[in-house]
């Protein structure tokens, strides 16, 4: 969703079960190596 939609990070966090944006932001580097905004930026640059 972060890469493929224009939904806000807050909306994505809510839709995917995170309590808030901050919790999602902290979880992303552990799983993906970078924060959600970094993933979104890279997806747009490579598109």
PDB file of N, CA, C and O in Angstrom:
ATOM      1  N   UNK A   1       0.819  -1.193   0.000  1.00  0.00           N
ATOM      2  CA  UNK A   1       0.000   0.000   0.000  1.00  0.00           C
ATOM      3  C   UNK A   1       0.863   1.256   0.000  1.00  0.00           C
ATOM      4  O   UNK A   1       0.523   2.249  -0.643  1.00  0.00           O
ATOM      5  N   UNK A   2       1.966   1.212   0.713  1.00  0.00           N
ATOM      6  CA  UNK A   2       2.827   2.390   0.779  1.00  0.00           C
ATOM      7  C   UNK A   2       3.357   2.725  -0.613  1.00  0.00           C
ATOM      8  O   UNK A   2       3.414   3.894  -0.996  1.00  0.00           O
ATOM      9  N   UNK A   3       3.736   1.716  -1.353  1.00  0.00           N
ATOM     10  CA  UNK A   3       4.304   1.934  -2.690  1.00  0.00           C
ATOM     11  C   UNK A   3       3.250   2.216  -3.750  1.00  0.00           C
ATOM     12  O   UNK A   3       3.508   2.979  -4.681  1.00  0.00           O
ATOM     13  N   UNK A   4       2.079   1.625  -3.633  1.00  0.00           N
ATOM     14  CA  UNK A   4       1.142   1.611  -4.748  1.00  0.00           C
ATOM     15  C   UNK A   4      -0.069   2.529  -4.603  1.00  0.00           C
ATOM     16  O   UNK A   4      -0.884   2.605  -5.523  1.00  0.00           O
ATOM     17  N   UNK A   5      -0.214   3.230  -3.473  1.00  0.00           N
ATOM     18  CA  UNK A   5      -1.364   4.118  -3.319  1.00  0.00           C
ATOM     19  C   UNK A   5      -0.893   5.506  -2.927  1.00  0.00           C
ATOM     20  O   UNK A   5       0.260   5.708  -2.546  1.00  0.00           O
ATOM     21  N   UNK A   6      -1.794   6.441  -3.027  1.00  0.00           N
ATOM     22  CA  UNK A   6      -1.488   7.796  -2.568  1.00  0.00           C
ATOM     23  C   UNK A   6      -2.137   8.075  -1.220  1.00  0.00           C
ATOM     24  O   UNK A   6      -2.170   9.221  -0.772  1.00  0.00           O
ATOM     25  N   UNK A   7      -2.654   7.036  -0.572  1.00  0.00           N
ATOM     26  CA  UNK A   7      -3.236   7.201   0.764  1.00  0.00           C
ATOM     27  C   UNK A   7      -2.158   7.719   1.719  1.00  0.00           C
ATOM     28  O   UNK A   7      -0.975   7.418   1.563  1.00  0.00           O
ATOM     29  N   UNK A   8      -2.584   8.493   2.696  1.00  0.00           N
ATOM     30  CA  UNK A   8      -1.631   9.002   3.675  1.00  0.00           C
ATOM     31  C   UNK A   8      -1.059   7.841   4.494  1.00  0.00           C
ATOM     32  O   UNK A   8      -1.665   6.775   4.610  1.00  0.00           O
ATOM     33  N   UNK A   9       0.115   8.083   5.052  1.00  0.00           N
ATOM     34  CA  UNK A   9       0.730   7.071   5.906  1.00  0.00           C
ATOM     35  C   UNK A   9      -0.175   6.791   7.104  1.00  0.00           C
ATOM     36  O   UNK A   9      -0.269   5.649   7.554  1.00  0.00           O
ATOM     37  N   UNK A  10      -0.841   7.821   7.622  1.00  0.00           N
ATOM     38  CA  UNK A  10      -1.774   7.644   8.733  1.00  0.00           C
ATOM     39  C   UNK A  10      -2.911   6.688   8.353  1.00  0.00           C
ATOM     40  O   UNK A  10      -3.272   5.803   9.129  1.00  0.00           O
ATOM     41  N   UNK A  11      -3.472   6.878   7.151  1.00  0.00           N
ATOM     42  CA  UNK A  11      -4.572   6.022   6.698  1.00  0.00           C
ATOM     43  C   UNK A  11      -4.093   4.586   6.503  1.00  0.00           C
ATOM     44  O   UNK A  11      -4.799   3.641   6.856  1.00  0.00           O
ATOM     45  N   UNK A  12      -2.914   4.422   5.951  1.00  0.00           N
ATOM     46  CA  UNK A  12      -2.367   3.078   5.745  1.00  0.00           C
ATOM     47  C   UNK A  12      -2.122   2.400   7.090  1.00  0.00           C
ATOM     48  O   UNK A  12      -2.428   1.219   7.257  1.00  0.00           O
ATOM     49  N   UNK A  13      -1.578   3.132   8.034  1.00  0.00           N
ATOM     50  CA  UNK A  13      -1.344   2.567   9.368  1.00  0.00           C
ATOM     51  C   UNK A  13      -2.651   2.073   9.971  1.00  0.00           C
ATOM     52  O   UNK A  13      -2.716   0.969  10.511  1.00  0.00           O
ATOM     53  N   UNK A  14      -3.682   2.890   9.875  1.00  0.00           N
ATOM     54  CA  UNK A  14      -4.989   2.518  10.427  1.00  0.00           C
ATOM     55  C   UNK A  14      -5.563   1.295   9.720  1.00  0.00           C
ATOM     56  O   UNK A  14      -6.066   0.378  10.368  1.00  0.00           O
ATOM     57  N   UNK A  15      -5.486   1.284   8.391  1.00  0.00           N
ATOM     58  CA  UNK A  15      -6.059   0.184   7.608  1.00  0.00           C
ATOM     59  C   UNK A  15      -5.319  -1.131   7.809  1.00  0.00           C
ATOM     60  O   UNK A  15      -5.894  -2.202   7.614  1.00  0.00           O
ATOM     61  N   UNK A  16      -4.052  -1.061   8.196  1.00  0.00           N
ATOM     62  CA  UNK A  16      -3.269  -2.281   8.358  1.00  0.00           C
ATOM     63  C   UNK A  16      -3.111  -2.722   9.809  1.00  0.00           C
ATOM     64  O   UNK A  16      -2.357  -3.649  10.107  1.00  0.00           O
ATOM     65  N   UNK A  17      -3.836  -2.041  10.716  1.00  0.00           N
ATOM     66  CA  UNK A  17      -3.887  -2.524  12.086  1.00  0.00           C
ATOM     67  C   UNK A  17      -2.914  -1.903  13.062  1.00  0.00           C
ATOM     68  O   UNK A  17      -2.866  -2.324  14.218  1.00  0.00           O
ATOM     69  N   UNK A  18      -2.135  -0.918  12.644  1.00  0.00           N
ATOM     70  CA  UNK A  18      -1.250  -0.250  13.585  1.00  0.00           C
ATOM     71  C   UNK A  18      -2.063   0.723  14.430  1.00  0.00           C
ATOM     72  O   UNK A  18      -3.052   1.288  13.963  1.00  0.00           O
ATOM     73  N   UNK A  19      -1.644   0.912  15.666  1.00  0.00           N
ATOM     74  CA  UNK A  19      -2.349   1.822  16.566  1.00  0.00           C
ATOM     75  C   UNK A  19      -2.238   3.268  16.080  1.00  0.00           C
ATOM     76  O   UNK A  19      -3.164   4.060  16.253  1.00  0.00           O
ATOM     77  N   UNK A  20      -1.100   3.603  15.473  1.00  0.00           N
ATOM     78  CA  UNK A  20      -0.906   4.949  14.948  1.00  0.00           C
ATOM     79  C   UNK A  20       0.277   4.962  13.991  1.00  0.00           C
ATOM     80  O   UNK A  20       0.985   3.967  13.840  1.00  0.00           O
ATOM     81  N   UNK A  21       0.475   6.094  13.357  1.00  0.00           N
ATOM     82  CA  UNK A  21       1.543   6.244  12.364  1.00  0.00           C
ATOM     83  C   UNK A  21       2.919   5.977  12.977  1.00  0.00           C
ATOM     84  O   UNK A  21       3.766   5.343  12.347  1.00  0.00           O
ATOM     85  N   UNK A  22       3.141   6.450  14.182  1.00  0.00           N
ATOM     86  CA  UNK A  22       4.444   6.311  14.826  1.00  0.00           C
ATOM     87  C   UNK A  22       4.809   4.850  15.044  1.00  0.00           C
ATOM     88  O   UNK A  22       5.963   4.469  14.847  1.00  0.00           O
ATOM     89  N   UNK A  23       3.867   4.045  15.439  1.00  0.00           N
ATOM     90  CA  UNK A  23       4.157   2.616  15.632  1.00  0.00           C
ATOM     91  C   UNK A  23       4.508   1.944  14.306  1.00  0.00           C
ATOM     92  O   UNK A  23       5.397   1.095  14.247  1.00  0.00           O
ATOM     93  N   UNK A  24       3.808   2.329  13.254  1.00  0.00           N
ATOM     94  CA  UNK A  24       4.131   1.774  11.937  1.00  0.00           C
ATOM     95  C   UNK A  24       5.514   2.246  11.494  1.00  0.00           C
ATOM     96  O   UNK A  24       6.301   1.465  10.960  1.00  0.00           O
ATOM     97  N   UNK A  25       5.805   3.525  11.718  1.00  0.00           N
ATOM     98  CA  UNK A  25       7.098   4.075  11.323  1.00  0.00           C
ATOM     99  C   UNK A  25       8.243   3.350  12.027  1.00  0.00           C
ATOM    100  O   UNK A  25       9.293   3.120  11.427  1.00  0.00           O
ATOM    101  N   UNK A  26       8.047   2.992  13.284  1.00  0.00           N
ATOM    102  CA  UNK A  26       9.093   2.281  14.018  1.00  0.00           C
ATOM    103  C   UNK A  26       9.219   0.824  13.595  1.00  0.00           C
ATOM    104  O   UNK A  26      10.309   0.255  13.670  1.00  0.00           O
ATOM    105  N   UNK A  27       8.135   0.215  13.156  1.00  0.00           N
ATOM    106  CA  UNK A  27       8.169  -1.194  12.753  1.00  0.00           C
ATOM    107  C   UNK A  27       8.801  -1.387  11.373  1.00  0.00           C
ATOM    108  O   UNK A  27       9.439  -2.410  11.124  1.00  0.00           O
ATOM    109  N   UNK A  28       8.632  -0.425  10.486  1.00  0.00           N
ATOM    110  CA  UNK A  28       9.104  -0.587   9.118  1.00  0.00           C
ATOM    111  C   UNK A  28      10.606  -0.837   8.996  1.00  0.00           C
ATOM    112  O   UNK A  28      10.995  -1.757   8.277  1.00  0.00           O
ATOM    113  N   UNK A  29      11.463  -0.072   9.655  1.00  0.00           N
ATOM    114  CA  UNK A  29      12.901  -0.347   9.503  1.00  0.00           C
ATOM    115  C   UNK A  29      13.302  -1.752   9.938  1.00  0.00           C
ATOM    116  O   UNK A  29      14.222  -2.342   9.373  1.00  0.00           O
ATOM    117  N   UNK A  30      12.614  -2.281  10.937  1.00  0.00           N
ATOM    118  CA  UNK A  30      12.919  -3.650  11.377  1.00  0.00           C
ATOM    119  C   UNK A  30      12.584  -4.663  10.293  1.00  0.00           C
ATOM    120  O   UNK A  30      13.295  -5.654  10.126  1.00  0.00           O
ATOM    121  N   UNK A  31      11.503  -4.420   9.553  1.00  0.00           N
ATOM    122  CA  UNK A  31      11.061  -5.377   8.542  1.00  0.00           C
ATOM    123  C   UNK A  31      11.600  -5.074   7.149  1.00  0.00           C
ATOM    124  O   UNK A  31      11.919  -5.991   6.392  1.00  0.00           O
ATOM    125  N   UNK A  32      11.703  -3.789   6.809  1.00  0.00           N
ATOM    126  CA  UNK A  32      12.024  -3.401   5.437  1.00  0.00           C
ATOM    127  C   UNK A  32      13.317  -2.608   5.293  1.00  0.00           C
ATOM    128  O   UNK A  32      13.729  -2.305   4.173  1.00  0.00           O
ATOM    129  N   UNK A  33      13.963  -2.266   6.403  1.00  0.00           N
ATOM    130  CA  UNK A  33      15.234  -1.567   6.338  1.00  0.00           C
ATOM    131  C   UNK A  33      15.137  -0.063   6.168  1.00  0.00           C
ATOM    132  O   UNK A  33      16.164   0.614   6.113  1.00  0.00           O
ATOM    133  N   UNK A  34      13.934   0.476   6.084  1.00  0.00           N
ATOM    134  CA  UNK A  34      13.751   1.921   5.963  1.00  0.00           C
ATOM    135  C   UNK A  34      12.329   2.294   6.368  1.00  0.00           C
ATOM    136  O   UNK A  34      11.446   1.437   6.402  1.00  0.00           O
ATOM    137  N   UNK A  35      12.105   3.573   6.676  1.00  0.00           N
ATOM    138  CA  UNK A  35      10.769   3.996   7.087  1.00  0.00           C
ATOM    139  C   UNK A  35       9.795   4.020   5.916  1.00  0.00           C
ATOM    140  O   UNK A  35      10.223   3.992   4.762  1.00  0.00           O
ATOM    141  N   UNK A  36       8.488   4.072   6.192  1.00  0.00           N
ATOM    142  CA  UNK A  36       7.488   4.062   5.130  1.00  0.00           C
ATOM    143  C   UNK A  36       7.684   5.168   4.088  1.00  0.00           C
ATOM    144  O   UNK A  36       7.519   4.929   2.891  1.00  0.00           O
ATOM    145  N   UNK A  37       8.035   6.377   4.539  1.00  0.00           N
ATOM    146  CA  UNK A  37       8.231   7.459   3.581  1.00  0.00           C
ATOM    147  C   UNK A  37       9.408   7.184   2.647  1.00  0.00           C
ATOM    148  O   UNK A  37       9.373   7.578   1.481  1.00  0.00           O
ATOM    149  N   UNK A  38      10.433   6.525   3.134  1.00  0.00           N
ATOM    150  CA  UNK A  38      11.569   6.159   2.296  1.00  0.00           C
ATOM    151  C   UNK A  38      11.170   5.152   1.230  1.00  0.00           C
ATOM    152  O   UNK A  38      11.593   5.254   0.079  1.00  0.00           O
ATOM    153  N   UNK A  39      10.367   4.194   1.612  1.00  0.00           N
ATOM    154  CA  UNK A  39       9.886   3.200   0.655  1.00  0.00           C
ATOM    155  C   UNK A  39       9.014   3.863  -0.396  1.00  0.00           C
ATOM    156  O   UNK A  39       9.136   3.567  -1.585  1.00  0.00           O
ATOM    157  N   UNK A  40       8.140   4.751   0.032  1.00  0.00           N
ATOM    158  CA  UNK A  40       7.263   5.457  -0.905  1.00  0.00           C
ATOM    159  C   UNK A  40       8.087   6.306  -1.878  1.00  0.00           C
ATOM    160  O   UNK A  40       7.829   6.305  -3.082  1.00  0.00           O
ATOM    161  N   UNK A  41       9.053   7.011  -1.362  1.00  0.00           N
ATOM    162  CA  UNK A  41       9.909   7.858  -2.198  1.00  0.00           C
ATOM    163  C   UNK A  41      10.647   7.018  -3.243  1.00  0.00           C
ATOM    164  O   UNK A  41      10.656   7.357  -4.426  1.00  0.00           O
ATOM    165  N   UNK A  42      11.259   5.932  -2.803  1.00  0.00           N
ATOM    166  CA  UNK A  42      12.010   5.067  -3.722  1.00  0.00           C
ATOM    167  C   UNK A  42      11.097   4.479  -4.799  1.00  0.00           C
ATOM    168  O   UNK A  42      11.512   4.355  -5.951  1.00  0.00           O
ATOM    169  N   UNK A  43       9.873   4.117  -4.447  1.00  0.00           N
ATOM    170  CA  UNK A  43       8.949   3.553  -5.427  1.00  0.00           C
ATOM    171  C   UNK A  43       8.606   4.598  -6.494  1.00  0.00           C
ATOM    172  O   UNK A  43       8.478   4.265  -7.672  1.00  0.00           O
ATOM    173  N   UNK A  44       8.461   5.831  -6.088  1.00  0.00           N
ATOM    174  CA  UNK A  44       8.124   6.890  -7.059  1.00  0.00           C
ATOM    175  C   UNK A  44       9.312   7.235  -7.926  1.00  0.00           C
ATOM    176  O   UNK A  44       9.138   7.517  -9.111  1.00  0.00           O
ATOM    177  N   UNK A  45      10.508   7.224  -7.379  1.00  0.00           N
ATOM    178  CA  UNK A  45      11.712   7.538  -8.144  1.00  0.00           C
ATOM    179  C   UNK A  45      11.950   6.464  -9.196  1.00  0.00           C
ATOM    180  O   UNK A  45      12.326   6.775 -10.327  1.00  0.00           O
ATOM    181  N   UNK A  46      11.734   5.215  -8.836  1.00  0.00           N
ATOM    182  CA  UNK A  46      11.979   4.102  -9.758  1.00  0.00           C
ATOM    183  C   UNK A  46      10.879   3.902 -10.771  1.00  0.00           C
ATOM    184  O   UNK A  46      11.074   3.199 -11.763  1.00  0.00           O
ATOM    185  N   UNK A  47       9.725   4.505 -10.547  1.00  0.00           N
ATOM    186  CA  UNK A  47       8.582   4.317 -11.456  1.00  0.00           C
ATOM    187  C   UNK A  47       8.777   5.059 -12.760  1.00  0.00           C
ATOM    188  O   UNK A  47       7.912   5.009 -13.634  1.00  0.00           O
TER     189      UNK A  47
END
